[in-house]
Amino acid sequence: MSTETTSIESILNLSEAMTNLDGDAELLQEILDIFLETGDEQLQCIQNGIGAKEIKQVAVQAHGMKGGALNFCAGKFSSSALKLENLAKGGSLDGAQEMLDGMKAAFEELKEVAEVINWEEVERGWEG
């Protein structure tokens, strides 16, 4: 269990997210679910922007995904999105594909973690 908790917390800080949402596990689950449902499309939009050399599109999409992930304290994903956002805001897409690959890997980890979260336990364990 401690290994599972450690790996979940390294991907998604549920304690911090619950604190930010005043212990509303249902809202946290809804926010995470929406993010996961729309994430593949948003990542594809970034991929298309990189392919078309649309720097602004890449910056805007990376920024949006970073903000979405911050809502539920997904630090690893947010960090990778921030790197891509900053690159694009700096006017370059050099290395953007590698950064997007990092975002995709972090997104897959989020999906895996979301599948094993026991929301009742999260709600019970929250100490506001």
ChimeraX commands (.cxc) that place a marker at each C-alpha (Angstrom):
marker #1 position 0.00,0.00,0.00 radius 0.5
marker #1 position 2.79,2.47,0.80 radius 0.5
marker #1 position 4.35,1.84,-2.61 radius 0.5
marker #1 position 1.00,2.49,-4.28 radius 0.5
marker #1 position 0.48,5.64,-2.21 radius 0.5
marker #1 position 3.97,6.89,-3.00 radius 0.5
marker #1 position 3.51,6.36,-6.72 radius 0.5
marker #1 position 0.07,7.99,-6.68 radius 0.5
marker #1 position 1.34,10.99,-4.72 radius 0.5
marker #1 position 4.26,11.43,-7.12 radius 0.5
marker #1 position 1.75,11.75,-9.99 radius 0.5
marker #1 position -1.24,13.30,-8.25 radius 0.5
marker #1 position -1.16,15.01,-4.85 radius 0.5
marker #1 position -4.61,14.05,-3.62 radius 0.5
marker #1 position -4.09,15.54,-0.15 radius 0.5
marker #1 position -3.24,18.95,-1.54 radius 0.5
marker #1 position -6.04,18.77,-4.11 radius 0.5
marker #1 position -8.56,17.88,-1.39 radius 0.5
marker #1 position -7.35,20.80,0.72 radius 0.5
marker #1 position -7.70,23.15,-2.25 radius 0.5
marker #1 position -11.26,21.94,-2.82 radius 0.5
marker #1 position -12.28,22.00,0.86 radius 0.5
marker #1 position -12.53,18.22,1.00 radius 0.5
marker #1 position -14.95,17.87,-1.92 radius 0.5
marker #1 position -13.89,14.47,-3.29 radius 0.5
marker #1 position -16.82,14.41,-5.72 radius 0.5
marker #1 position -15.72,17.70,-7.29 radius 0.5
marker #1 position -12.11,16.52,-7.45 radius 0.5
marker #1 position -13.16,13.33,-9.18 radius 0.5
marker #1 position -15.31,15.29,-11.65 radius 0.5
marker #1 position -12.47,17.70,-12.48 radius 0.5
marker #1 position -10.04,14.83,-12.99 radius 0.5
marker #1 position -12.52,12.89,-15.13 radius 0.5
marker #1 position -13.16,15.88,-17.40 radius 0.5
marker #1 position -9.44,16.47,-17.78 radius 0.5
marker #1 position -8.85,12.84,-18.71 radius 0.5
marker #1 position -11.79,12.80,-21.14 radius 0.5
marker #1 position -10.56,15.86,-23.03 radius 0.5
marker #1 position -6.81,15.32,-22.66 radius 0.5
marker #1 position -6.17,13.16,-25.71 radius 0.5
marker #1 position -7.86,15.74,-27.95 radius 0.5
marker #1 position -5.89,18.58,-26.37 radius 0.5
marker #1 position -2.62,16.69,-26.74 radius 0.5
marker #1 position -3.46,16.05,-30.39 radius 0.5
marker #1 position -4.12,19.76,-30.85 radius 0.5
marker #1 position -0.65,20.48,-29.48 radius 0.5
marker #1 position 0.79,17.80,-31.77 radius 0.5
marker #1 position -0.94,19.45,-34.74 radius 0.5
marker #1 position 0.36,22.86,-33.66 radius 0.5
marker #1 position 3.92,21.57,-33.51 radius 0.5
marker #1 position 3.54,20.00,-36.95 radius 0.5
marker #1 position 2.15,23.22,-38.39 radius 0.5
marker #1 position 4.71,25.34,-36.52 radius 0.5
marker #1 position 1.86,27.25,-34.86 radius 0.5
marker #1 position 3.78,28.56,-31.86 radius 0.5
marker #1 position 0.84,30.48,-30.38 radius 0.5
marker #1 position -1.48,27.47,-30.60 radius 0.5
marker #1 position 1.09,25.30,-28.82 radius 0.5
marker #1 position 1.59,27.91,-26.08 radius 0.5
marker #1 position -2.15,28.39,-25.51 radius 0.5
marker #1 position -2.93,24.66,-25.43 radius 0.5
marker #1 position 0.01,23.83,-23.16 radius 0.5
marker #1 position -1.01,26.68,-20.85 radius 0.5
marker #1 position -4.60,25.40,-20.71 radius 0.5
marker #1 position -3.54,21.86,-19.94 radius 0.5
marker #1 position -1.10,23.06,-17.28 radius 0.5
marker #1 position -3.88,25.03,-15.61 radius 0.5
marker #1 position -6.27,22.11,-15.78 radius 0.5
marker #1 position -3.75,19.77,-14.19 radius 0.5
marker #1 position -2.99,22.26,-11.43 radius 0.5
marker #1 position -6.66,22.05,-10.39 radius 0.5
marker #1 position -6.00,18.55,-9.09 radius 0.5
marker #1 position -2.32,18.96,-8.22 radius 0.5
marker #1 position -0.81,16.81,-10.95 radius 0.5
marker #1 position 2.67,18.24,-10.50 radius 0.5
marker #1 position 4.58,16.05,-12.95 radius 0.5
marker #1 position 2.14,16.75,-15.78 radius 0.5
marker #1 position 1.89,20.46,-14.92 radius 0.5
marker #1 position 5.67,20.77,-14.92 radius 0.5
marker #1 position 6.02,19.17,-18.34 radius 0.5
marker #1 position 3.24,21.37,-19.76 radius 0.5
marker #1 position 4.89,24.48,-18.27 radius 0.5
marker #1 position 8.17,23.65,-20.00 radius 0.5
marker #1 position 6.43,23.40,-23.37 radius 0.5
marker #1 position 4.40,26.55,-22.71 radius 0.5
marker #1 position 7.53,28.52,-21.83 radius 0.5
marker #1 position 9.37,27.23,-24.89 radius 0.5
marker #1 position 6.55,28.32,-27.18 radius 0.5
marker #1 position 6.09,31.67,-25.41 radius 0.5
marker #1 position 9.79,32.22,-26.04 radius 0.5
marker #1 position 9.06,31.97,-29.76 radius 0.5
marker #1 position 10.52,28.54,-30.44 radius 0.5
marker #1 position 9.38,24.99,-30.97 radius 0.5
marker #1 position 12.90,23.52,-30.94 radius 0.5
marker #1 position 12.62,20.45,-28.73 radius 0.5
marker #1 position 8.83,20.78,-28.51 radius 0.5
marker #1 position 8.19,17.23,-29.68 radius 0.5
marker #1 position 10.28,15.78,-26.88 radius 0.5
marker #1 position 8.46,17.97,-24.37 radius 0.5
marker #1 position 5.11,16.88,-25.78 radius 0.5
marker #1 position 6.24,13.27,-25.51 radius 0.5
marker #1 position 6.90,13.95,-21.83 radius 0.5
marker #1 position 3.41,15.40,-21.44 radius 0.5
marker #1 position 1.92,12.35,-23.13 radius 0.5
marker #1 position 3.81,10.00,-20.81 radius 0.5
marker #1 position 2.68,11.97,-17.75 radius 0.5
marker #1 position -0.90,11.93,-19.08 radius 0.5
marker #1 position -0.78,8.13,-19.38 radius 0.5
marker #1 position 0.46,7.93,-15.79 radius 0.5
marker #1 position -2.46,10.11,-14.70 radius 0.5
marker #1 position -4.87,7.76,-16.44 radius 0.5
marker #1 position -3.35,4.76,-14.67 radius 0.5
marker #1 position -3.51,6.47,-11.29 radius 0.5
marker #1 position -7.11,7.60,-11.83 radius 0.5
marker #1 position -8.14,3.98,-12.34 radius 0.5
marker #1 position -6.91,2.91,-8.90 radius 0.5
marker #1 position -8.12,5.83,-6.78 radius 0.5
marker #1 position -10.59,4.81,-4.10 radius 0.5
marker #1 position -12.64,8.01,-3.87 radius 0.5
marker #1 position -14.44,6.94,-0.70 radius 0.5
marker #1 position -11.09,6.41,0.99 radius 0.5
marker #1 position -9.86,9.80,-0.27 radius 0.5
marker #1 position -12.91,11.51,1.19 radius 0.5
marker #1 position -12.66,9.64,4.51 radius 0.5
marker #1 position -8.95,10.31,4.81 radius 0.5
marker #1 position -9.11,14.03,4.20 radius 0.5
marker #1 position -8.25,16.10,7.24 radius 0.5
marker #1 position -9.15,19.71,6.49 radius 0.5
marker link #1:1,2 radius 0.2
marker link #1:2,3 radius 0.2
marker link #1:3,4 radius 0.2
marker link #1:4,5 radius 0.2
marker link #1:5,6 radius 0.2
marker link #1:6,7 radius 0.2
marker link #1:7,8 radius 0.2
marker link #1:8,9 radius 0.2
marker link #1:9,10 radius 0.2
marker link #1:10,11 radius 0.2
marker link #1:11,12 radius 0.2
marker link #1:12,13 radius 0.2
marker link #1:13,14 radius 0.2
marker link #1:14,15 radius 0.2
marker link #1:15,16 radius 0.2
marker link #1:16,17 radius 0.2
marker link #1:17,18 radius 0.2
marker link #1:18,19 radius 0.2
marker link #1:19,20 radius 0.2
marker link #1:20,21 radius 0.2
marker link #1:21,22 radius 0.2
marker link #1:22,23 radius 0.2
marker link #1:23,24 radius 0.2
marker link #1:24,25 radius 0.2
marker link #1:25,26 radius 0.2
marker link #1:26,27 radius 0.2
marker link #1:27,28 radius 0.2
marker link #1:28,29 radius 0.2
marker link #1:29,30 radius 0.2
marker link #1:30,31 radius 0.2
marker link #1:31,32 radius 0.2
marker link #1:32,33 radius 0.2
marker link #1:33,34 radius 0.2
marker link #1:34,35 radius 0.2
marker link #1:35,36 radius 0.2
marker link #1:36,37 radius 0.2
marker link #1:37,38 radius 0.2
marker link #1:38,39 radius 0.2
marker link #1:39,40 radius 0.2
marker link #1:40,41 radius 0.2
marker link #1:41,42 radius 0.2
marker link #1:42,43 radius 0.2
marker link #1:43,44 radius 0.2
marker link #1:44,45 radius 0.2
marker link #1:45,46 radius 0.2
marker link #1:46,47 radius 0.2
marker link #1:47,48 radius 0.2
marker link #1:48,49 radius 0.2
marker link #1:49,50 radius 0.2
marker link #1:50,51 radius 0.2
marker link #1:51,52 radius 0.2
marker link #1:52,53 radius 0.2
marker link #1:53,54 radius 0.2
marker link #1:54,55 radius 0.2
marker link #1:55,56 radius 0.2
marker link #1:56,57 radius 0.2
marker link #1:57,58 radius 0.2
marker link #1:58,59 radius 0.2
marker link #1:59,60 radius 0.2
marker link #1:60,61 radius 0.2
marker link #1:61,62 radius 0.2
marker link #1:62,63 radius 0.2
marker link #1:63,64 radius 0.2
marker link #1:64,65 radius 0.2
marker link #1:65,66 radius 0.2
marker link #1:66,67 radius 0.2
marker link #1:67,68 radius 0.2
marker link #1:68,69 radius 0.2
marker link #1:69,70 radius 0.2
marker link #1:70,71 radius 0.2
marker link #1:71,72 radius 0.2
marker link #1:72,73 radius 0.2
marker link #1:73,74 radius 0.2
marker link #1:74,75 radius 0.2
marker link #1:75,76 radius 0.2
marker link #1:76,77 radius 0.2
marker link #1:77,78 radius 0.2
marker link #1:78,79 radius 0.2
marker link #1:79,80 radius 0.2
marker link #1:80,81 radius 0.2
marker link #1:81,82 radius 0.2
marker link #1:82,83 radius 0.2
marker link #1:83,84 radius 0.2
marker link #1:84,85 radius 0.2
marker link #1:85,86 radius 0.2
marker link #1:86,87 radius 0.2
marker link #1:87,88 radius 0.2
marker link #1:88,89 radius 0.2
marker link #1:89,90 radius 0.2
marker link #1:90,91 radius 0.2
marker link #1:91,92 radius 0.2
marker link #1:92,93 radius 0.2
marker link #1:93,94 radius 0.2
marker link #1:94,95 radius 0.2
marker link #1:95,96 radius 0.2
marker link #1:96,97 radius 0.2
marker link #1:97,98 radius 0.2
marker link #1:98,99 radius 0.2
marker link #1:99,100 radius 0.2
marker link #1:100,101 radius 0.2
marker link #1:101,102 radius 0.2
marker link #1:102,103 radius 0.2
marker link #1:103,104 radius 0.2
marker link #1:104,105 radius 0.2
marker link #1:105,106 radius 0.2
marker link #1:106,107 radius 0.2
marker link #1:107,108 radius 0.2
marker link #1:108,109 radius 0.2
marker link #1:109,110 radius 0.2
marker link #1:110,111 radius 0.2
marker link #1:111,112 radius 0.2
marker link #1:112,113 radius 0.2
marker link #1:113,114 radius 0.2
marker link #1:114,115 radius 0.2
marker link #1:115,116 radius 0.2
marker link #1:116,117 radius 0.2
marker link #1:117,118 radius 0.2
marker link #1:118,119 radius 0.2
marker link #1:119,120 radius 0.2
marker link #1:120,121 radius 0.2
marker link #1:121,122 radius 0.2
marker link #1:122,123 radius 0.2
marker link #1:123,124 radius 0.2
marker link #1:124,125 radius 0.2
marker link #1:125,126 radius 0.2
marker link #1:126,127 radius 0.2
marker link #1:127,128 radius 0.2
view
